[in-house]
Amino acid sequence: MTITTTKASVPPRTRPRRIPEVAGGQGLRTLGLYALAVLVGLSVWQLVAMKYGPSLVASPRETLSAAGELASDGTLGNSVIASSRRILIGWGLGVAVGAPVGLLIGQIRIVRQLLEPYIEFFRFIPPVAFVTLAVVWLGIGETSKVVLIFYTAVFIVTLNTSAGVMAVNESKLRAAASLGASRSQVLRRIVLPSTVPYILTGARLAMGNSFLTIVSAEIVAAQVGLGSLIWTSRNYGRIDWVFVGIITLGVLGLVYDRVLRLIAMRVLRKYGVNV
């Protein structure tokens, strides 16, 4: 009788499993870092205020007290609403016009050749230069501010959109054309999905620049608004009110940008772009 021996099967080596990082722990760490950064900023602000005095730099406590004073009589709330309305309307119109124009410029050569000289000319003229003309032509009402913010946003969105169109992979366009896709199908299925990240980036940049414009416009011709609040506070010598207006602008801009980022993340995921 023949006895056959077989090698004992050795189980394959397994790598030690990594414990996945807890999402909640990461969120708490990020929140803690944000809180630490804010505390450091407030401490530096307090030290600067102690050094230069309330006539030049309002302390955090004085600024908070002034904010409560302005909020109690409705001045702060009305200013935020007025500035937000002007920014959102002008910015929204700029995005609504700039994105289609950018698509046309990027796709159609003759349109690009006709519009490019005007875009390259006007985009180097800051909106502040047109504040006086806007007031003379359109008056001191809402229209002049909205038009100035539209002027700020439209060129930024147009340039970013056209850059996105011209950055589309040429091989994709040729492949679609060889398969018999129409121009509208190429636009919807290839060009637009590739250009969406550029449009969203342009929209975010335009939002930031809109805050720069609204302050200048409201300083010159506005009775209500954060820019008007800052200028009026300066005339009354209320440095603490000035700080309230400036900080409110920063907080408002931060909130708008965060909301826009969340929307952008959802839209980009819809088009298959990982963020």
Secondary structure, 3 states (H helix, E strand, C coil): CCCCCCCCCCCCCCCCCCCCCCHHHHHHHHHHHHHHHHHHHHHHHHHHHHHHCCCCCCCHHHHHHHHHHHHHCCHHHHHHHHHHHHHHHHHHHHHHHHHHHHHHHHHCHHHHHHHHHHHHHHCCCCHHHHHHHHHHHHCCCHHHHHHHHHHHHHHHHHHHHHHHHHCCCHHHHHHHHHCCCCHHHHHHHHHHHHHHHHHHHHHHHHHHHHHHHHHHHHHHCCCCCHHHHHHHHHHHCCHHHHHHHHHHHHHHHHHHHHHHHHHHHHHHHHCCCCC
